[in-house]
Each structure stands twice: as structure tokens, then as C-alpha cells.
């Protein structure tokens, strides 16, 4: 009985390792899963924060900014050509 169980476990392990297209413990698989979770979290936060982000308005048009524009405005520095010290020249 134990011998048959060991043979069955060995055969099942062999079949599982052969039939997988991509083993789940590779660096690519792990990075792909992390990227997927981050993208889902970004989408959920976008939907959850949409009402509070409606207060941010575009100065030129008056339309509400989307989350990508708010993140871009927050993270990117102001170009040197738009600084007040450069505008005086």
C-alpha cells in the first residue's frame, strides 16, 4: 500500500512538472503576479478616490483632473523654463 502511494505521488509530481507551461516559482511569474496586483490596487484606488480628487481642477480649462494628471503634476518637477526667475529675462 505504501509503495503504491509513493509511486502515485512520484507520478503526480512528475506529471505536474511536465504539463506546466510556466513554473510558478520563476522570477518572471512572480514579477508578473506582483505587477498584476499593483495594477488592480491602482484601479481600486482610482475608483475609491474619484470623489475626493474631483476638487483638483485644470487651471486652463476648469475641468477636473484625472488621477494620472494629478500624479504627474505631483511627481514631476516644474520645468526650468516655467520658473519665475527665467521668465524675467
Secondary structure, 3 states (H helix, E strand, C coil): CHHHHHHHHHHHHHHHHHHCCCCCCCHHHHHHHHHHHHHHHHHHHHHHHHHHHCCCECCCCCCECCHHHHHHHHHCCCCHHHCHHHHCC
